[in-house]
């Protein structure tokens, strides 16, 4: 009899002591009730939590060998931590990120597995409904569409890292040497056959999100510059258009005042306006250029993706029962 297939589930967490047990239980129930023919491993990646999350994870790992834990030495952000966990999985298929707060429903995993077994190497969830404020919904909608249109690859709209991918996709991701992995973009860049499943992105029931405005902006800019050079091209185009308009305005002013009016204007207001206009444009363009230079700088320094403090239950692969 052949061994049963193994599904890996990756959950990054930071100060989620109240949510981690519920997340563990939700995944366990899904496999016991809906996926009894599969084995699984649940990889928790702790981002140097300052509450009791590490202690909770230790207890879970001691009680259940299917729970694997990576304890980071410092907080490296959710994407680096999750990507490091993905590289540590051994499953035939991997759920790239299941948030500890269960805003992405683990109940969709059986449908993901069904479509994976049907031959799709990538099965991604589409957040058709979001249980959050109108302002955040609108901002996310604009951002997702902007990234999708500007990227040089097809990144599905309203899609996060809640995706089940085949082992061959994980092997392709392993070859990516990226200091700040934009995981959904890296998966889209791999290609393969894809299928989508719509769902409702639920409101958080316990605790609060650790992503502040700065983190959201940082993650958004990373996604934008990782797979598109359009921002730099737009800056170049804007510079060309402003230069042409300036030359045209200067020619018109000279012709009007020297030929028709017969006198030259003082020009002080015009000079002040032009000074502030071009200074603002230069600062904006330098900022866009700086984002790309900063990304290159961080990449070439070759720092480790994650510095781990400890791993639990990674000594041996989980036992696979015969099907």
RODRENZA-32899 format. One record per residue (C-alpha): residue number from 1; z, y, x; residue in one letter. Coordinates in steps of 0.1 Angstrom, whole numbers, plus 5000, padded with zeros to 4 digits. Layout:
# residues N
k NUM, Z Z, Y Y, X X, r A
...
# end
This chain:
# residues 323
k 1, Z 5000, Y 5000, X 5000, r X
k 2, Z 4991, Y 5034, X 5013, r X
k 3, Z 5018, Y 5060, X 5018, r X
k 4, Z 5022, Y 5087, X 4992, r X
k 5, Z 5008, Y 5122, X 4998, r X
k 6, Z 5032, Y 5148, X 5011, r X
k 7, Z 5033, Y 5183, X 4996, r X
k 8, Z 5049, Y 5211, X 5017, r X
k 9, Z 5065, Y 5242, X 5001, r X
k 10, Z 5073, Y 5272, X 5022, r X
k 11, Z 5100, Y 5297, X 5011, r X
k 12, Z 5108, Y 5328, X 5032, r X
k 13, Z 5141, Y 5344, X 5024, r X
k 14, Z 5163, Y 5373, X 5034, r X
k 15, Z 5197, Y 5378, X 5018, r X
k 16, Z 5190, Y 5355, X 4989, r X
k 17, Z 5222, Y 5335, X 4987, r X
k 18, Z 5221, Y 5336, X 4949, r X
k 19, Z 5185, Y 5326, X 4946, r X
k 20, Z 5181, Y 5299, X 4972, r X
k 21, Z 5199, Y 5272, X 4952, r X
k 22, Z 5179, Y 5279, X 4921, r X
k 23, Z 5147, Y 5278, X 4941, r X
k 24, Z 5156, Y 5245, X 4956, r X
k 25, Z 5166, Y 5230, X 4923, r X
k 26, Z 5134, Y 5243, X 4906, r X
k 27, Z 5112, Y 5227, X 4932, r X
k 28, Z 5132, Y 5194, X 4930, r X
k 29, Z 5129, Y 5193, X 4892, r X
k 30, Z 5091, Y 5199, X 4893, r X
k 31, Z 5085, Y 5170, X 4917, r X
k 32, Z 5109, Y 5146, X 4898, r X
k 33, Z 5095, Y 5155, X 4864, r X
k 34, Z 5058, Y 5164, X 4870, r X
k 35, Z 5049, Y 5150, X 4904, r X
k 36, Z 5067, Y 5117, X 4907, r X
k 37, Z 5038, Y 5102, X 4927, r X
k 38, Z 5042, Y 5127, X 4956, r X
k 39, Z 5067, Y 5132, X 4983, r X
k 40, Z 5076, Y 5168, X 4994, r X
k 41, Z 5093, Y 5189, X 5020, r X
k 42, Z 5108, Y 5223, X 5013, r X
k 43, Z 5107, Y 5246, X 5043, r X
k 44, Z 5130, Y 5276, X 5041, r X
k 45, Z 5125, Y 5304, X 5066, r X
k 46, Z 5155, Y 5326, X 5069, r X
k 47, Z 5149, Y 5361, X 5083, r X
k 48, Z 5183, Y 5366, X 5100, r X
k 49, Z 5201, Y 5371, X 5067, r X
k 50, Z 5234, Y 5390, X 5068, r X
k 51, Z 5249, Y 5374, X 5037, r X
k 52, Z 5257, Y 5337, X 5031, r X
k 53, Z 5221, Y 5325, X 5029, r X
k 54, Z 5222, Y 5306, X 5062, r X
k 55, Z 5254, Y 5288, X 5051, r X
k 56, Z 5238, Y 5279, X 5018, r X
k 57, Z 5207, Y 5266, X 5036, r X
k 58, Z 5228, Y 5245, X 5059, r X
k 59, Z 5245, Y 5228, X 5030, r X
k 60, Z 5212, Y 5221, X 5013, r X
k 61, Z 5197, Y 5207, X 5045, r X
k 62, Z 5228, Y 5185, X 5050, r X
k 63, Z 5226, Y 5171, X 5015, r X
k 64, Z 5188, Y 5166, X 5013, r X
k 65, Z 5166, Y 5157, X 5043, r X
k 66, Z 5136, Y 5170, X 5024, r X
k 67, Z 5149, Y 5205, X 5030, r X
k 68, Z 5139, Y 5219, X 5064, r X
k 69, Z 5153, Y 5252, X 5076, r X
k 70, Z 5141, Y 5277, X 5102, r X
k 71, Z 5167, Y 5303, X 5111, r X
k 72, Z 5151, Y 5333, X 5128, r X
k 73, Z 5169, Y 5352, X 5156, r X
k 74, Z 5160, Y 5385, X 5139, r X
k 75, Z 5142, Y 5398, X 5109, r X
k 76, Z 5104, Y 5397, X 5116, r X
k 77, Z 5092, Y 5405, X 5080, r X
k 78, Z 5081, Y 5381, X 5053, r X
k 79, Z 5046, Y 5375, X 5065, r X
k 80, Z 5054, Y 5365, X 5101, r X
k 81, Z 5083, Y 5344, X 5090, r X
k 82, Z 5063, Y 5326, X 5063, r X
k 83, Z 5033, Y 5321, X 5087, r X
k 84, Z 5056, Y 5305, X 5112, r X
k 85, Z 5070, Y 5282, X 5085, r X
k 86, Z 5034, Y 5273, X 5074, r X
k 87, Z 5026, Y 5262, X 5110, r X
k 88, Z 5057, Y 5240, X 5110, r X
k 89, Z 5047, Y 5220, X 5079, r X
k 90, Z 5034, Y 5185, X 5079, r X
k 91, Z 5022, Y 5180, X 5044, r X
k 92, Z 4987, Y 5170, X 5032, r X
k 93, Z 4988, Y 5202, X 5012, r X
k 94, Z 5009, Y 5233, X 5016, r X
k 95, Z 5022, Y 5258, X 4991, r X
k 96, Z 5020, Y 5288, X 5014, r X
k 97, Z 5047, Y 5309, X 4999, r X
k 98, Z 5071, Y 5303, X 4970, r X
k 99, Z 5094, Y 5334, X 4967, r X
k 100, Z 5131, Y 5325, X 4966, r X
k 101, Z 5135, Y 5348, X 4935, r X
k 102, Z 5110, Y 5326, X 4916, r X
k 103, Z 5088, Y 5354, X 4905, r X
k 104, Z 5059, Y 5330, X 4912, r X
k 105, Z 5066, Y 5301, X 4889, r X
k 106, Z 5069, Y 5267, X 4906, r X
k 107, Z 5060, Y 5251, X 4873, r X
k 108, Z 5024, Y 5258, X 4882, r X
k 109, Z 5025, Y 5234, X 4912, r X
k 110, Z 5013, Y 5204, X 4892, r X
k 111, Z 4982, Y 5223, X 4881, r X
k 112, Z 4977, Y 5234, X 4917, r X
k 113, Z 4979, Y 5198, X 4929, r X
k 114, Z 4956, Y 5186, X 4902, r X
k 115, Z 4929, Y 5210, X 4912, r X
k 116, Z 4935, Y 5202, X 4949, r X
k 117, Z 4930, Y 5165, X 4941, r X
k 118, Z 4898, Y 5175, X 4923, r X
k 119, Z 4883, Y 5187, X 4956, r X
k 120, Z 4894, Y 5223, X 4960, r X
k 121, Z 4909, Y 5230, X 4994, r X
k 122, Z 4923, Y 5263, X 4982, r X
k 123, Z 4940, Y 5268, X 4948, r X
k 124, Z 4953, Y 5303, X 4944, r X
k 125, Z 4974, Y 5319, X 4916, r X
k 126, Z 4961, Y 5351, X 4900, r X
k 127, Z 4987, Y 5375, X 4887, r X
k 128, Z 4971, Y 5383, X 4853, r X
k 129, Z 5004, Y 5398, X 4839, r X
k 130, Z 5031, Y 5416, X 4859, r X
k 131, Z 5066, Y 5421, X 4846, r X
k 132, Z 5072, Y 5454, X 4863, r X
k 133, Z 5068, Y 5491, X 4857, r X
k 134, Z 5036, Y 5508, X 4849, r X
k 135, Z 5035, Y 5528, X 4880, r X
k 136, Z 5038, Y 5498, X 4903, r X
k 137, Z 5013, Y 5479, X 4883, r X
k 138, Z 4988, Y 5507, X 4886, r X
k 139, Z 4994, Y 5512, X 4923, r X
k 140, Z 4990, Y 5474, X 4930, r X
k 141, Z 4958, Y 5473, X 4909, r X
k 142, Z 4943, Y 5501, X 4928, r X
k 143, Z 4953, Y 5486, X 4962, r X
k 144, Z 4941, Y 5451, X 4954, r X
k 145, Z 4907, Y 5464, X 4943, r X
k 146, Z 4904, Y 5487, X 4973, r X
k 147, Z 4911, Y 5459, X 4997, r X
k 148, Z 4888, Y 5435, X 4979, r X
k 149, Z 4859, Y 5460, X 4980, r X
k 150, Z 4864, Y 5473, X 5015, r X
k 151, Z 4870, Y 5439, X 5032, r X
k 152, Z 4841, Y 5422, X 5049, r X
k 153, Z 4852, Y 5389, X 5033, r X
k 154, Z 4859, Y 5381, X 4996, r X
k 155, Z 4896, Y 5384, X 4990, r X
k 156, Z 4905, Y 5376, X 4954, r X
k 157, Z 4920, Y 5404, X 4934, r X
k 158, Z 4956, Y 5402, X 4922, r X
k 159, Z 4963, Y 5373, X 4945, r X
k 160, Z 4992, Y 5369, X 4969, r X
k 161, Z 5003, Y 5340, X 4991, r X
k 162, Z 5012, Y 5318, X 4961, r X
k 163, Z 4984, Y 5293, X 4970, r X
k 164, Z 4982, Y 5256, X 4976, r X
k 165, Z 4959, Y 5248, X 5005, r X
k 166, Z 4947, Y 5216, X 5021, r X
k 167, Z 4958, Y 5205, X 5056, r X
k 168, Z 4924, Y 5214, X 5070, r X
k 169, Z 4930, Y 5250, X 5060, r X
k 170, Z 4964, Y 5250, X 5077, r X
k 171, Z 4947, Y 5236, X 5108, r X
k 172, Z 4922, Y 5265, X 5107, r X
k 173, Z 4951, Y 5290, X 5103, r X
k 174, Z 4968, Y 5274, X 5133, r X
k 175, Z 4938, Y 5286, X 5154, r X
k 176, Z 4944, Y 5322, X 5143, r X
k 177, Z 4962, Y 5342, X 5170, r X
k 178, Z 4974, Y 5372, X 5149, r X
k 179, Z 5005, Y 5392, X 5156, r X
k 180, Z 5008, Y 5404, X 5120, r X
k 181, Z 4991, Y 5378, X 5098, r X
k 182, Z 4978, Y 5389, X 5065, r X
k 183, Z 4980, Y 5354, X 5051, r X
k 184, Z 4959, Y 5358, X 5020, r X
k 185, Z 4931, Y 5374, X 5041, r X
k 186, Z 4933, Y 5347, X 5067, r X
k 187, Z 4929, Y 5320, X 5040, r X
k 188, Z 4900, Y 5338, X 5025, r X
k 189, Z 4884, Y 5342, X 5059, r X
k 190, Z 4885, Y 5304, X 5063, r X
k 191, Z 4863, Y 5298, X 5033, r X
k 192, Z 4864, Y 5264, X 5017, r X
k 193, Z 4861, Y 5256, X 4981, r X
k 194, Z 4885, Y 5276, X 4959, r X
k 195, Z 4899, Y 5275, X 4924, r X
k 196, Z 4921, Y 5300, X 4906, r X
k 197, Z 4950, Y 5296, X 4881, r X
k 198, Z 4962, Y 5326, X 4861, r X
k 199, Z 4999, Y 5332, X 4855, r X
k 200, Z 5026, Y 5358, X 4847, r X
k 201, Z 5044, Y 5373, X 4877, r X
k 202, Z 5079, Y 5373, X 4864, r X
k 203, Z 5106, Y 5399, X 4869, r X
k 204, Z 5134, Y 5391, X 4893, r X
k 205, Z 5165, Y 5378, X 4876, r X
k 206, Z 5190, Y 5381, X 4905, r X
k 207, Z 5194, Y 5405, X 4933, r X
k 208, Z 5169, Y 5431, X 4943, r X
k 209, Z 5137, Y 5432, X 4963, r X
k 210, Z 5141, Y 5438, X 5000, r X
k 211, Z 5107, Y 5454, X 5002, r X
k 212, Z 5112, Y 5492, X 5002, r X
k 213, Z 5084, Y 5518, X 5000, r X
k 214, Z 5079, Y 5519, X 5038, r X
k 215, Z 5075, Y 5481, X 5039, r X
k 216, Z 5050, Y 5481, X 5011, r X
k 217, Z 5030, Y 5508, X 5028, r X
k 218, Z 5032, Y 5490, X 5061, r X
k 219, Z 5020, Y 5457, X 5045, r X
k 220, Z 4993, Y 5475, X 5026, r X
k 221, Z 4979, Y 5492, X 5057, r X
k 222, Z 4980, Y 5459, X 5076, r X
k 223, Z 4959, Y 5443, X 5049, r X
k 224, Z 4935, Y 5471, X 5048, r X
k 225, Z 4928, Y 5474, X 5086, r X
k 226, Z 4929, Y 5436, X 5093, r X
k 227, Z 4896, Y 5428, X 5075, r X
k 228, Z 4878, Y 5461, X 5073, r X
k 229, Z 4864, Y 5488, X 5095, r X
k 230, Z 4854, Y 5509, X 5065, r X
k 231, Z 4883, Y 5534, X 5068, r X
k 232, Z 4870, Y 5544, X 5103, r X
k 233, Z 4835, Y 5546, X 5090, r X
k 234, Z 4846, Y 5568, X 5061, r X
k 235, Z 4863, Y 5591, X 5086, r X
k 236, Z 4832, Y 5593, X 5107, r X
k 237, Z 4811, Y 5601, X 5076, r X
k 238, Z 4836, Y 5627, X 5064, r X
k 239, Z 4835, Y 5643, X 5099, r X
k 240, Z 4797, Y 5644, X 5098, r X
k 241, Z 4796, Y 5659, X 5063, r X
k 242, Z 4822, Y 5686, X 5072, r X
k 243, Z 4803, Y 5695, X 5103, r X
k 244, Z 4771, Y 5698, X 5084, r X
k 245, Z 4788, Y 5719, X 5057, r X
k 246, Z 4804, Y 5741, X 5084, r X
k 247, Z 4771, Y 5748, X 5101, r X
k 248, Z 4755, Y 5755, X 5068, r X
k 249, Z 4783, Y 5779, X 5058, r X
k 250, Z 4781, Y 5797, X 5092, r X
k 251, Z 4743, Y 5801, X 5089, r X
k 252, Z 4746, Y 5814, X 5053, r X
k 253, Z 4774, Y 5839, X 5063, r X
k 254, Z 4754, Y 5852, X 5092, r X
k 255, Z 4723, Y 5856, X 5072, r X
k 256, Z 4740, Y 5873, X 5042, r X
k 257, Z 4761, Y 5898, X 5061, r X
k 258, Z 4738, Y 5906, X 5089, r X
k 259, Z 4705, Y 5906, X 5071, r X
k 260, Z 4713, Y 5916, X 5035, r X
k 261, Z 4746, Y 5934, X 5037, r X
k 262, Z 4740, Y 5948, X 5071, r X
k 263, Z 4776, Y 5946, X 5083, r X
k 264, Z 4797, Y 5918, X 5098, r X
k 265, Z 4828, Y 5908, X 5079, r X
k 266, Z 4862, Y 5908, X 5096, r X
k 267, Z 4863, Y 5870, X 5093, r X
k 268, Z 4900, Y 5865, X 5097, r X
k 269, Z 4906, Y 5847, X 5063, r X
k 270, Z 4876, Y 5825, X 5071, r X
k 271, Z 4889, Y 5816, X 5105, r X
k 272, Z 4924, Y 5808, X 5092, r X
k 273, Z 4909, Y 5786, X 5065, r X
k 274, Z 4886, Y 5768, X 5089, r X
k 275, Z 4915, Y 5763, X 5114, r X
k 276, Z 4937, Y 5746, X 5089, r X
k 277, Z 4909, Y 5726, X 5074, r X
k 278, Z 4897, Y 5712, X 5107, r X
k 279, Z 4933, Y 5707, X 5120, r X
k 280, Z 4941, Y 5687, X 5089, r X
k 281, Z 4910, Y 5666, X 5091, r X
k 282, Z 4917, Y 5659, X 5128, r X
k 283, Z 4952, Y 5648, X 5121, r X
k 284, Z 4941, Y 5625, X 5093, r X
k 285, Z 4913, Y 5610, X 5114, r X
k 286, Z 4937, Y 5605, X 5144, r X
k 287, Z 4961, Y 5588, X 5120, r X
k 288, Z 4935, Y 5563, X 5108, r X
k 289, Z 4924, Y 5557, X 5144, r X
k 290, Z 4960, Y 5553, X 5154, r X
k 291, Z 4965, Y 5525, X 5130, r X
k 292, Z 4937, Y 5505, X 5146, r X
k 293, Z 4949, Y 5513, X 5181, r X
k 294, Z 4984, Y 5503, X 5172, r X
k 295, Z 4972, Y 5470, X 5158, r X
k 296, Z 4952, Y 5464, X 5190, r X
k 297, Z 4982, Y 5474, X 5211, r X
k 298, Z 5005, Y 5450, X 5194, r X
k 299, Z 4980, Y 5422, X 5196, r X
k 300, Z 4973, Y 5424, X 5233, r X
k 301, Z 5010, Y 5425, X 5242, r X
k 302, Z 5012, Y 5388, X 5233, r X
k 303, Z 5047, Y 5389, X 5219, r X
k 304, Z 5059, Y 5357, X 5201, r X
k 305, Z 5053, Y 5356, X 5164, r X
k 306, Z 5089, Y 5346, X 5157, r X
k 307, Z 5119, Y 5340, X 5178, r X
k 308, Z 5139, Y 5311, X 5163, r X
k 309, Z 5176, Y 5306, X 5166, r X
k 310, Z 5177, Y 5271, X 5151, r X
k 311, Z 5158, Y 5245, X 5132, r X
k 312, Z 5174, Y 5220, X 5108, r X
k 313, Z 5159, Y 5186, X 5097, r X
k 314, Z 5128, Y 5191, X 5119, r X
k 315, Z 5137, Y 5162, X 5142, r X
k 316, Z 5117, Y 5136, X 5123, r X
k 317, Z 5090, Y 5138, X 5096, r X
k 318, Z 5102, Y 5131, X 5060, r X
k 319, Z 5099, Y 5094, X 5051, r X
k 320, Z 5069, Y 5086, X 5029, r X
k 321, Z 5073, Y 5059, X 5003, r X
k 322, Z 5044, Y 5036, X 4995, r X
k 323, Z 5024, Y 5046, X 4965, r X
# end
